[in-house]
Amino acid sequence: MPSLSQPLPAAASDVRTISLVGLAHGTSHFFHMLLPPLFPMFIRDFGLSWSELGLLVTVFFVVSGVGQALAGFLVDRVGARPVLFAALSCFVVAALAASAAQGFGGLLLAAMLAGLGNAPFHPVDFTILNKRVSAPRLGHAYSAHGISGNLGWAAAPLLLLGLSGLLGSWRGAYLGVALLAALVLLLLVINRDALDDRLDAGAAAGARAVAAAAGEHPLAFLRLPSVWMCFSFFFWTTVALGAIQSFAGPALHQIYGLPLTTAGFVVTGYMLCGAAGMLAGGFLVSRVQRLEAGIALAMALAAALLLLVASGWLPPLMALAVVSLAGFGTGLAGPSRDMLIKRAAPPGATGRVYGTVYSGLDIGFALAAPVFGWLLDHGQPNAVFGGSALALGLGVASATLVALNLRRPALQPA
């Protein structure tokens, strides 16, 4: 019988690593929302349109998407920890640039810097978690990782709008955000030993040696259909998320007449419900054999709720609550999604696979912002929710194809 005292050090180490990675991930998601919560103030001060503001989101995610695919190779080469510290430093500079913006050009610079900082996070985070967290707690690590991201998204409107009101200026709010990012960076540097993903360098070198002996090119993973199906899954689900994040508040205002100050908190509600869904999903992922079935059910629920809101039939406050509740469905699918990608990643290519797959997230955000911004400018707010539901349905189809592809070799005769 194993000693009861033996798992405790491993558990404590796992919790420490999961917590630090979660803090970093939450910070990155906070910076996804560096600009959108204050869009109405930029319209007031700089006379920008919704389409122009959507372009800022596009720039952020184009920079992030291109950088994320490249960052995966960098992480596999130099390790995740130094890349993580550089990314957080970019966030500090991005917030300072936003505070000094004098128009669209200044906001564009802030979006580019924040996108550059965001680029490495998924290859960094999952490389650290997969290498440092013990297998029995890996599903919970994915759950905590997803929850931290949703909490970062949820906190952004509260903190940015709150600081703007408290300080009487959105510029002051951005100075406060720069200080926050600097404090997170300092904490991670102090605890850098818990983020060291190079501890198993011998095993990693062995995996590279095996790949080299087999004549495997570093880009060989790009030939795997499952990688591109995962990419497609992230693209479609992020189109839906991008619409909700950037335009659900104005859409609710136009459809249901909710004040913008009230409707703006729909993102916080959606993300908090998503965090609750991810918490539940962390327990389900280790108990469900067919991950794609759980993903499909959860996302179909979310899509149905968004279609109900798009109908315009609900009372105003109920519509806000139903959009928020849809976040539970997308959150529930999160840990299963991340486990599905882990199964698709060949040995020694973790950073590259996560970087490539998660760049689908950035491209989805980049394309969703101008499209849904254009729809709002042309009097189609219902399409924000209807289009999100359609994108979730396409994401379900992609997840199903990933699972079928991963099971196919096992069904072939030996």
C-alpha positions as CSV (number, residue, x, y, z in Angstrom):
1,M,0.0,0.0,0.0
2,P,1.5,3.4,-1.0
3,S,2.3,5.9,1.7
4,L,-0.3,8.5,2.2
5,S,2.4,11.1,2.6
6,Q,4.1,10.5,-0.8
7,P,1.5,12.3,-3.1
8,L,1.5,15.5,-1.1
9,P,4.7,17.0,-2.4
10,A,3.6,16.2,-6.0
11,A,0.2,17.6,-5.3
12,A,1.6,20.8,-3.8
13,S,4.0,21.2,-6.8
14,D,1.1,20.7,-9.2
15,V,-1.1,23.2,-7.5
16,R,1.7,25.8,-7.5
17,T,2.4,25.4,-11.2
18,I,-1.3,25.3,-12.1
19,S,-1.9,28.5,-10.1
20,L,1.0,30.4,-11.7
21,V,0.2,29.3,-15.2
22,G,-3.5,30.2,-14.5
23,L,-2.5,33.7,-13.4
24,A,-0.5,34.2,-16.5
25,H,-3.2,32.9,-18.7
26,G,-5.9,35.1,-17.0
27,T,-3.6,38.1,-17.7
28,S,-3.4,37.2,-21.3
29,H,-7.1,37.0,-21.7
30,F,-7.5,40.3,-19.8
31,F,-5.4,41.8,-22.5
32,H,-7.6,40.4,-25.2
33,M,-10.1,42.9,-23.8
34,L,-7.7,45.8,-23.4
35,L,-9.6,47.9,-25.9
36,P,-13.3,46.6,-26.4
37,P,-14.8,47.6,-23.0
38,L,-13.9,51.2,-23.7
39,F,-15.0,51.3,-27.4
40,P,-17.9,53.8,-26.5
41,M,-15.3,56.2,-25.1
42,F,-13.2,56.0,-28.2
43,I,-16.3,56.7,-30.3
44,R,-16.9,59.7,-28.1
45,D,-13.4,61.1,-28.0
46,F,-12.1,60.1,-31.5
47,G,-15.2,59.8,-33.6
48,L,-14.5,56.2,-34.7
49,S,-17.1,53.8,-36.1
50,W,-17.9,50.2,-35.0
51,S,-16.2,48.9,-38.1
52,E,-13.0,50.8,-37.3
53,L,-13.0,49.6,-33.8
54,G,-13.6,46.0,-35.0
55,L,-10.4,46.5,-37.2
56,L,-8.4,47.1,-34.0
57,V,-9.5,43.7,-32.7
58,T,-8.6,42.2,-36.1
59,V,-5.1,43.6,-35.9
60,F,-4.6,42.3,-32.3
61,F,-5.5,38.8,-33.4
62,V,-3.7,38.8,-36.7
63,V,-0.5,39.7,-34.9
64,S,-1.3,37.1,-32.2
65,G,-2.2,34.4,-34.7
66,V,0.9,34.7,-36.8
67,G,3.1,35.1,-33.7
68,Q,1.4,32.1,-32.0
69,A,2.2,29.7,-34.8
70,L,5.9,30.8,-34.8
71,A,6.0,30.9,-31.0
72,G,5.4,27.2,-30.8
73,F,8.7,26.5,-32.6
74,L,10.5,29.0,-30.3
75,V,9.1,27.3,-27.2
76,D,10.2,23.9,-28.4
77,R,13.7,25.3,-29.0
78,V,14.4,27.6,-26.0
79,G,11.8,26.6,-23.5
80,A,8.5,28.1,-22.3
81,R,9.6,30.2,-19.3
82,P,11.7,32.9,-21.0
83,V,9.1,33.3,-23.7
84,L,6.4,33.8,-21.0
85,F,8.4,36.6,-19.3
86,A,8.9,38.4,-22.7
87,A,5.2,38.2,-23.4
88,L,4.2,39.8,-20.1
89,S,6.7,42.6,-20.7
90,C,4.9,43.3,-24.0
91,F,1.6,43.7,-22.1
92,V,3.1,46.3,-19.8
93,V,4.2,48.3,-22.9
94,A,0.9,47.8,-24.6
95,A,-1.1,49.3,-21.7
96,L,1.3,52.3,-21.6
97,A,0.8,52.8,-25.3
98,A,-3.0,52.7,-24.9
99,S,-2.9,55.3,-22.1
100,A,-1.0,57.7,-24.4
101,A,-3.1,57.1,-27.6
102,Q,-4.3,60.3,-29.4
103,G,-6.4,58.6,-32.0
104,F,-6.8,55.5,-34.1
105,G,-3.0,55.2,-34.7
106,G,-2.2,55.1,-31.0
107,L,-4.9,52.5,-30.4
108,L,-3.6,50.5,-33.3
109,L,-0.1,50.5,-31.8
110,A,-1.5,49.3,-28.5
111,A,-3.4,46.5,-30.2
112,M,-0.3,45.3,-32.1
113,L,1.8,45.3,-28.9
114,A,-0.9,43.4,-27.0
115,G,-1.2,40.9,-29.8
116,L,2.5,40.3,-29.8
117,G,2.4,39.7,-26.1
118,N,-0.6,37.3,-26.4
119,A,1.0,35.2,-29.2
120,P,3.0,32.7,-27.1
121,F,0.6,32.0,-24.3
122,H,-1.0,28.7,-25.4
123,P,2.2,27.0,-26.5
124,V,3.8,28.3,-23.4
125,D,1.0,27.3,-21.0
126,F,0.4,23.9,-22.3
127,T,4.1,23.0,-22.6
128,I,4.5,23.9,-18.9
129,L,1.4,22.1,-17.8
130,N,2.0,19.0,-19.8
131,K,5.6,18.7,-18.6
132,R,5.2,19.6,-15.0
133,V,1.7,18.5,-13.9
134,S,1.2,14.8,-13.0
135,A,-1.2,12.8,-15.2
136,P,-4.0,12.3,-12.6
137,R,-4.3,16.1,-12.2
138,L,-3.8,17.1,-15.9
139,G,-7.6,17.3,-16.6
140,H,-8.0,19.6,-13.6
141,A,-5.1,21.6,-14.8
142,Y,-6.8,22.1,-18.2
143,S,-10.0,23.1,-16.4
144,A,-8.2,25.6,-14.2
145,H,-6.4,27.0,-17.2
146,G,-9.7,27.6,-19.0
147,I,-11.3,29.1,-16.0
148,S,-8.5,31.5,-15.5
149,G,-8.9,32.7,-19.1
150,N,-12.6,33.3,-18.6
151,L,-12.0,35.1,-15.4
152,G,-9.5,37.4,-17.2
153,W,-12.1,38.1,-19.8
154,A,-14.7,38.7,-17.1
155,A,-12.5,41.0,-15.1
156,A,-11.6,43.3,-18.0
157,P,-14.9,45.2,-18.3
158,L,-15.2,45.5,-14.6
159,L,-11.7,46.8,-14.0
160,L,-11.4,49.0,-17.0
161,L,-14.8,50.6,-16.6
162,G,-14.4,50.8,-12.8
163,L,-11.0,52.5,-13.0
164,S,-12.2,54.8,-15.7
165,G,-15.0,55.9,-13.5
166,L,-12.9,56.1,-10.3
167,L,-10.1,58.0,-11.9
168,G,-12.3,60.1,-14.3
169,S,-10.2,59.0,-17.3
170,W,-9.7,56.0,-19.5
171,R,-6.1,57.0,-19.7
172,G,-5.6,56.5,-16.0
173,A,-7.3,53.1,-16.2
174,Y,-4.6,52.0,-18.7
175,L,-1.9,53.2,-16.4
176,G,-3.4,51.0,-13.7
177,V,-3.5,48.1,-16.0
178,A,0.2,48.5,-16.9
179,L,1.0,48.4,-13.2
180,L,-1.1,45.2,-12.8
181,A,0.8,43.4,-15.6
182,A,4.1,44.5,-14.1
183,L,3.1,43.0,-10.8
184,V,2.1,39.7,-12.4
185,L,5.5,39.5,-14.2
186,L,7.3,40.2,-10.9
187,L,5.4,37.4,-9.1
188,L,6.2,34.9,-11.9
189,V,9.9,35.8,-11.9
190,I,10.0,35.3,-8.2
191,N,8.4,31.8,-8.6
192,R,10.2,30.9,-11.8
193,D,11.3,27.5,-10.5
194,A,7.7,26.3,-10.7
195,L,7.6,27.2,-14.3
196,D,10.7,25.4,-15.4
197,D,9.7,23.2,-18.4
198,R,13.2,22.1,-19.1
199,L,13.4,19.7,-16.2
200,D,12.9,16.7,-18.5
201,A,15.4,18.0,-21.1
202,G,16.8,14.5,-21.4
203,A,13.4,13.1,-22.4
204,A,12.8,15.9,-24.8
205,A,16.2,15.4,-26.4
206,G,15.4,11.7,-26.7
207,A,12.1,12.4,-28.5
208,R,14.0,14.7,-30.9
209,A,16.6,12.1,-31.5
210,V,14.0,9.5,-32.3
211,A,12.3,11.9,-34.7
212,A,15.7,12.7,-36.3
213,A,16.6,9.0,-36.6
214,A,13.3,8.4,-38.4
215,G,14.1,11.3,-40.8
216,E,11.1,13.3,-39.5
217,H,11.1,17.0,-40.4
218,P,10.2,19.6,-37.7
219,L,7.1,20.5,-39.9
220,A,6.0,16.8,-40.2
221,F,3.2,17.4,-37.8
222,L,1.5,19.6,-40.3
223,R,0.7,16.5,-42.4
224,L,-1.6,15.2,-39.6
225,P,-5.3,15.8,-40.5
226,S,-6.2,15.9,-36.8
227,V,-4.0,19.0,-36.4
228,W,-6.0,20.9,-39.1
229,M,-9.3,19.7,-37.8
230,C,-8.4,21.0,-34.4
231,F,-7.4,24.3,-36.0
232,S,-10.9,24.4,-37.7
233,F,-12.6,23.7,-34.4
234,F,-10.8,26.6,-32.8
235,F,-11.6,28.9,-35.7
236,W,-15.3,28.3,-35.6
237,T,-15.8,28.4,-31.9
238,T,-13.8,31.6,-31.7
239,V,-15.8,33.3,-34.3
240,A,-18.8,32.8,-32.0
241,L,-16.8,34.0,-28.9
242,G,-15.5,37.0,-30.8
243,A,-19.0,38.1,-31.7
244,I,-20.1,37.9,-28.1
245,Q,-17.0,39.5,-26.6
246,S,-16.9,42.6,-28.8
247,F,-20.6,43.2,-29.8
248,A,-23.0,41.3,-27.5
249,G,-23.5,44.5,-25.4
250,P,-24.3,46.8,-28.3
251,A,-26.5,44.1,-29.9
252,L,-28.6,43.7,-26.8
253,H,-28.9,47.4,-26.6
254,Q,-30.2,47.6,-30.2
255,I,-32.5,44.5,-30.0
256,Y,-33.9,44.9,-26.5
257,G,-33.3,48.5,-25.6
258,L,-31.0,47.7,-22.6
259,P,-28.9,50.7,-21.5
260,L,-25.3,50.3,-22.8
261,T,-24.0,50.5,-19.2
262,T,-26.1,47.5,-18.3
263,A,-25.7,45.5,-21.6
264,G,-21.9,46.0,-21.4
265,F,-21.7,43.5,-18.5
266,V,-23.0,40.7,-20.6
267,V,-19.4,39.7,-21.3
268,T,-18.7,39.4,-17.6
269,G,-21.8,37.2,-17.2
270,Y,-20.9,35.0,-20.2
271,M,-17.3,34.5,-18.9
272,L,-18.3,33.8,-15.4
273,C,-20.8,31.2,-16.5
274,G,-18.1,29.8,-18.8
275,A,-15.7,29.5,-15.9
276,A,-18.4,27.5,-14.0
277,G,-18.8,25.3,-17.1
278,M,-15.1,24.7,-17.2
279,L,-15.0,23.7,-13.5
280,A,-17.6,21.1,-14.2
281,G,-15.8,20.1,-17.4
282,G,-12.6,19.3,-15.5
283,F,-14.4,16.6,-13.7
284,L,-16.1,15.2,-16.8
285,V,-13.0,15.0,-19.0
286,S,-11.5,12.1,-17.0
287,R,-14.8,10.2,-17.0
288,V,-15.9,10.5,-20.6
289,Q,-14.4,8.2,-23.2
290,R,-15.8,10.0,-26.3
291,L,-14.8,13.6,-25.8
292,E,-16.4,14.8,-29.0
293,A,-19.9,13.7,-27.6
294,G,-19.5,15.9,-24.5
295,I,-18.3,18.8,-26.7
296,A,-21.2,18.4,-29.1
297,L,-23.9,18.3,-26.4
298,A,-22.4,21.3,-24.5
299,M,-22.0,23.5,-27.6
300,A,-25.4,22.6,-29.0
301,L,-27.0,23.8,-25.8
302,A,-25.1,27.1,-26.1
303,A,-26.1,27.5,-29.7
304,A,-29.8,27.0,-28.9
305,L,-29.7,29.7,-26.2
306,L,-28.0,32.1,-28.6
307,L,-30.7,31.5,-31.2
308,L,-33.4,32.2,-28.6
309,V,-31.8,35.6,-27.9
310,A,-31.5,36.3,-31.6
311,S,-35.3,35.8,-32.0
312,G,-35.9,39.0,-30.0
313,W,-38.8,37.3,-28.1
314,L,-37.3,37.6,-24.6
315,P,-37.7,40.2,-21.9
316,P,-34.6,42.5,-21.9
317,L,-33.0,41.3,-18.6
318,M,-33.8,37.7,-19.4
319,A,-32.0,38.1,-22.8
320,L,-28.9,39.2,-20.9
321,A,-29.2,36.3,-18.6
322,V,-29.7,33.8,-21.4
323,V,-26.6,35.0,-23.3
324,S,-24.6,34.7,-20.0
325,L,-26.0,31.1,-19.5
326,A,-24.8,30.1,-23.0
327,G,-21.3,30.6,-21.7
328,F,-21.8,27.6,-19.4
329,G,-22.2,25.4,-22.5
330,T,-19.0,26.6,-24.2
331,G,-17.1,26.4,-20.9
332,L,-18.2,22.8,-20.3
333,A,-16.6,21.8,-23.6
334,G,-13.2,23.5,-22.8
335,P,-11.3,20.8,-20.9
336,S,-12.5,18.1,-23.3
337,R,-11.3,20.3,-26.2
338,D,-7.8,20.7,-24.7
339,M,-7.5,16.9,-23.9
340,L,-8.5,16.2,-27.5
341,I,-5.6,18.4,-28.8
342,K,-3.2,16.7,-26.4
343,R,-4.1,13.3,-28.0
344,A,-3.5,14.8,-31.4
345,A,0.0,16.1,-30.6
346,P,2.9,13.8,-31.6
347,P,5.7,13.4,-29.0
348,G,8.2,16.2,-29.0
349,A,6.0,18.6,-30.9
350,T,3.8,20.0,-28.1
351,G,4.6,23.6,-28.6
352,R,4.3,23.5,-32.3
353,V,1.0,21.7,-32.3
354,Y,-0.6,24.0,-29.7
355,G,0.9,27.1,-31.5
356,T,-0.6,26.0,-34.8
357,V,-4.0,24.9,-33.4
358,Y,-4.5,27.9,-31.2
359,S,-3.7,30.2,-34.1
360,G,-7.1,29.2,-35.3
361,L,-8.4,31.0,-32.2
362,D,-6.6,34.2,-33.2
363,I,-7.8,34.0,-36.9
364,G,-11.4,33.4,-35.7
365,F,-11.2,36.6,-33.5
366,A,-9.6,38.5,-36.3
367,L,-12.3,37.8,-38.9
368,A,-15.2,37.9,-36.5
369,A,-14.6,41.5,-35.4
370,P,-14.9,43.3,-38.7
371,V,-17.7,41.1,-39.9
372,F,-19.9,41.5,-36.9
373,G,-19.0,45.1,-36.6
374,W,-20.2,45.7,-40.2
375,L,-23.4,43.9,-39.3
376,L,-24.0,46.2,-36.4
377,D,-23.2,49.3,-38.5
378,H,-25.9,48.1,-41.0
379,G,-28.6,47.5,-38.5
380,Q,-28.4,43.7,-38.1
381,P,-27.8,43.1,-34.4
382,N,-29.7,39.8,-34.3
383,A,-27.0,38.4,-36.6
384,V,-24.5,38.7,-33.8
385,F,-26.3,35.9,-31.9
386,G,-27.6,34.0,-34.9
387,G,-24.1,34.0,-36.5
388,S,-22.5,32.9,-33.2
389,A,-24.9,29.9,-33.0
390,L,-24.1,28.9,-36.6
391,A,-20.4,29.0,-35.9
392,L,-20.8,26.8,-32.8
393,G,-22.5,24.2,-34.9
394,L,-19.6,24.2,-37.4
395,G,-17.3,23.8,-34.4
396,V,-19.2,20.7,-33.3
397,A,-18.7,19.2,-36.7
398,S,-14.9,19.8,-36.6
399,A,-14.6,18.2,-33.1
400,T,-16.4,15.1,-34.3
401,L,-14.0,14.8,-37.3
402,V,-11.0,15.1,-35.0
403,A,-12.2,12.3,-32.8
404,L,-13.0,10.1,-35.8
405,N,-9.5,10.7,-37.2
406,L,-7.8,9.8,-33.9
407,R,-9.7,6.6,-33.5
408,R,-9.2,5.4,-37.1
409,P,-5.7,3.8,-36.6
410,A,-7.1,1.8,-33.6
411,L,-9.8,0.3,-35.8
412,Q,-7.4,-0.9,-38.5
413,P,-6.2,-4.5,-38.3
414,A,-2.8,-5.1,-36.8
